[in-house]
Amino acid sequence: MACIRLGGLVAVVAVALSAPAMADTGERLTAPSAFPVIAAENAFARRHQEISVKETFLEYSAPDGIALTKEGVKNIKEFIGTWPDSADAGFIKWWPTMAGIAQSGDLGFTTGPASYGGDKAYSEYFTVWKKQPDGNWKWLLDQGTKPRKLASETTTDVFTVPVSKVKRMKAKKAWAMLQDEDKALSVLPVADAKAAAHYAPEVRLLGYQAPAVNGIEAARTVLAGRAADLKTEHQGGGVSAAGDLGYTYGTANWSDDKGTAKQGFYLRVWQRRENGWLILVENVSPF
């Protein structure tokens, strides 16, 4: 939502940390469910129908949340604080169509369609959520796709990724493993079969194309069609207390069909399975 929502929002309304965020607290749920993050996302969306974009995003962002910008990684509270005060309640409408949560119930994600200004533009949002010490959920990153004229999906069904069944792992060890996976992916040619092996069967790809692409077979086509010179550079991320769900982010650079240099970001949510860390959702978008 935020960065497109943040990036998309900035573009639509012309609104002008490298350290890993370890989620080291949180008890394992008897029957883990993504309901808490879905409920948080829906409450976030409803709240915006009552108050402005700026007020809503300040209210639901975590104190240690970040924004990925062309000028670098910024604290989200400080970044949103630079937005103008506007009477724009209800300017954005969005809802989740995919969600997941960690075994430990402390980290989750949602993604889905968003529309701006009464369906004048559309995008997909992608949000990473973290359970706070008081039990409430706040988002750490909200990085979506650039707005476009083409409408997003209209379904209101939510595909919930099953919680990983792997044995719990200490966050420090899991984070080290995930960083290695993320960095290894950055040096592989995008069309390399080894690169595609990092993606889960139910993966959703955002940003490099419109609209979202679901499933590994469709994703293979998109991955093969990406710029041959696409390079990503790892900057940070974090994992759940159970070491089964994590996220990574960084910069992305490539050339378009005309040879024009493009600069952007990537955000990935990963799940650790029996065969290792796999990407559930990936967004590669220009700033």
C-alpha positions, -999 to +999 in steps of 0.1 A: +000+000+000+023+027+011+050+028-015+024+021-041+003+024-024+035+044-013+051+046-048+017+046-066+002+070-042+032+094-046+029+092-083-009+096-084-012+126-060+023+141-068+035+137-032+067+147-034+181+003+079+199-020+064+199-038+098+176-069+097+143-065+117+144-097+137+110-107+150+123-126+180+091-126+201+058-143+197+044-176+209+036-203+184-001-206+177-018-238+183-034-235+149-016-207+130-040-187+108-035-157+085-067-142+099-049-116+121-030-100+092-061-102+069-081-085+096-053-058+101-053-051+064-091-048+062-091-025+092-064-004+076-084-001+044-116+008+064-099+034+085-088+053+054-124+057+044-127+078+075-094+098+076-068+110+052-041+090+035-014+106+056-032+100+089-041+064+080-006+054+070+009+070+101-015+052+123-009+017+108+028+019+102+053+004+127+078+026+144+107+006+128+089+005+094+108+016+063+102+031+028+123+021-001+129+053-021+152+065-049+171+084-022+176+052-001+159+035+028+140+058+050+122+055+083+085+052+074+072+076+101+096+103+090+089+097+053+051+099+057+056+130+078+069+148+047+036+143+029+012+172+027-019+173+049-049+167+026-086+161+031-085+129+010-103+102+030-113+074+008-089+083-020-076+047-021-095+015-019-079-019-015-084-054-002-063-085+002-064-115-022-033-133-009-020-136+027+003-156+049+016-158+084+045-174+103+043-204+127+051-180+155+022-157+146+045-126+147+051-119+110+028-119+080+020-104+046-009-094+024-012-084-012-040-075-035-055-048-058-058-011-051-076+017-069-071+055-067-094+085-070-126+066-078-111+040-101-090+065-121-059+044-117-050+009-104-021-009-088-012-039-067-001-034-031+023-056-011+026-053+027+047-070+053+031-070+088+047-074+122+029-081+155+037-054+180+045-058+218+009-047+226-006-074+204-016-051+175-004-055+140+015-027+122+032-028+088+069-027+082+070-022+045+043-013+020+057-014-015+034-018-044+034-013-082+032+018-103-004+030-110-018+021-144-051+025-163-057-013-165-080-025-137-068-051-112-084-083-103-120-080-089-121-111-068-126-106-030-115-142-022-083-144-002-058-172-010-041-181+022-007-197+020-006-227+043+017-222+073+050-239+069+054-272+087+092-271+090+109-274+123+114-241+141+148-225+137+165-197+157+159-164+139+196-156+137+204-188+119+173-186+096+182-149+087+217-159+078+204-186+055+178-163+039+204-136+032+226-161+015+196-172-007+187-136-016+222-127-025+227-159-045+196-151-065+209-116-074+239-130-093+219-155-114+208-146-149+170-140-148+163-167-174+185-193-156+166-224-145+184-221-111+168-187-106+133-201-112+140-228-086+139-201-059+101-195-065+073-214-048+046-231-069+020-206-058+043-175-063+028-141-072+049-117-092+043-080-091+056-048-107+077-058-137+045-065-156+008-056-152-013-070-137-001-095-112+010-130-123+001-160-103+017-195-102+051-208-112+042-216-148+031-181-156+059-167-135+085-186-156+073-167-187+076-134-169+110-142-155+123-152-189+110-120-204+128-097-179+157-076-190+189-097-194+208-070-175+185-069-145+206-068-113+194-067-077+214-058-046+204-070-012+199-043+015+180-059+044+150-077+057+141-100+086+125-133+097+099-146+121+107-159+155+101-194+142+125-188+113+099-200+088+088-167+072+110-138+061+113-109+038+142-093+019+145-060+000+170-040-020+177-021-052+171-032-088+186-018-120+179-028-156+175-014-191+141-012-209+134-021-245+148+012-257+180+008-237+170+034-211+184+027-176+158+020-150+163+022-112+139+006-087+135-017-058+126-053-050+107-067-021+103-105-015+085-126+010+099-160+015+087-192+033+111-219+045+100-254+034+116-288+035+135-280+003+147-246+016+136-209+013+112-202-015+097-169-027+059-165-022+056-129-035+081-107-053+077-071-065+103-056-088+093-020-097+108+012-108+109+042-084 
